[in-house]
Amino acid sequence: MDILLVNPPVGFSYGILGISRPPLGLAYIASVLREHHNVRIVDFGVETDDWSRYPYSDFNIVGISSDTTRALTALKIAALAKSQGATVVMGGPHASFMDEEALASGSVDYVVRNEGEYSMLSLVRFLSKEIPFEEVRGVSYFADGKVRRTPDSEFIGDLDSLPFPARNLLALSTYREKMNGRPMTTLVTSRGCPFDCEFCSASQFSGIAWRARSAGNILEEVELVHKEYGYTAVSFVDDNFTLRPGRAIELSEQIIARGWDVIWAAMTRVDTIVKHPDMVRTMARAGFRWTFIGFESGTQEALDGYGKQATLNDALKAMEILEENNVEVTGAFILGAPGETRAMMRETIDFAKRLDPRRAQFSLLTPYPGTRLYENVKNRLLHKTWGLYSGLHPTIDLDDVTPDELRKIQIEAYWSFYGRPGKAMENMSYIWRVFPRVSKHWASMLLSGRTKIFSMPPGDAKDRVEA
């Protein structure tokens, strides 16, 4: 069969920050499918093709990835592909948790839920008439006017058994993100998350059980992206790269032993750093230069509400350890939790400045489908305009802070953090590249009247959602 895998164009929140990363999820699916089928990947986030004029009729199956921010665009692409005669399959986190919404559009034939490699393969084998439908796993569909769901596919226990993502099907030259001036690409070395934070869907989408690739398997892929594609910087984009400190140390020691000239980034947690400073030292010797940490809040009350297993003092200690090892930090902070006051949000802003990571991200709390937060605030949603679920737009009807006030506090957070002379100089190139576009966006939001949809009386919130 001829199969097209589609990555819809990225939204404002990604492109504006210079984030340009290959869709490894689709590349993994392609690596499994292409053993027996003709597979192509098109990433409309970077390629020059116009998704509204693409020849979907050239393919038997069109598979579309969908996260929440791009859900509407994904459905528009699905409608075009369906109208041109393709069988349309949708996957990704949003479609997995909102399968009925996708199927009810009439443009999606099947939804592949959660981890997609072998669920998609089973569906393609059925559509190729190789197996009966009873053997299809992890797929949702409509029958007799109702959503039907085949049994879940088991999560892949041995990640080493997966072929490497099909990077040769991607237009790699169009991804120009760099780390410390070096060309950078991404790798996934583990899946699953046992922490189940209230605002994150990773534990539901990839499972509670943490599954990790071996150090040898990871190093083989690092060597491949260096020799085949010339990358000398790598970002490990796992949700929990350091969950097992021994694995992180083993990987680092093997990089050191090989004498590789590679720098890398990985996401980690405050509590892990504080408990394992030796791990950080070894990682830094092996080229660990950047990390992304969810500090989230400057109040313990909010941290406990999010389900974070750390204290404010832990965050300060973690920053000390990272600074001692010359690891740059992008710190993530959240504003706008239910019950959070203006004073609490400003405590978070002040705490961000006290921690003083190299960069800071201030997101508005956003209830993505699949999270416990979404279930808890369903009756407080301001709207279900999924394209605005980017962390840059109010989505929850708060008791004490209006949507317009929340937007202004977010702007205040960024200007307060980056407006300090030392921080501005430290991030001059980043600010020069990003902030003119961000400022233009903020100005248009505040002046164009688009925020009026958030200024309705709280009593109308239910009507706004259902409309």
ABEGO torsion letter per residue (X at the ends): XBBBBBBBBBBAAAAAAGBBBBBAAAAAAAAAAAAABBBBBBBAAABABBAAABBAAABABBBBBBBAAAAAAAAAAAAAAAAAGBBBBBBEAAAAAAAAAAAAAGABABBBBEBAAAAAAAAAAAAAGABBAAABBGBBBBBGGBBBBBBBBBBBABAAABBBBBAAABBAAABABBBGGBBBBBBBABBEBAAGBAABAAAAAAEABBBBBBAAAAAAAAAAAAAAAGBABBBBABABAAABAAAAAAAAAAAAAAGBBBBBBBBBBAAAAAABAAAAAAAAAAGBABBBBBAGBABAAAAAAAGBBBBAAAAAAAAAAAAAAGBBBBBBBBBGBBGBBAAAAAAAAAAAAAAGBABBBBBBBBBBBGBAAAAAAAAABABABAAABAGABBABBBAABBAAAAAAAAAAAAAAAAABAAAAAAAAAAAAAAAAAAAAAAAAAAAAGAAAAAABBAAAAAAAAAX
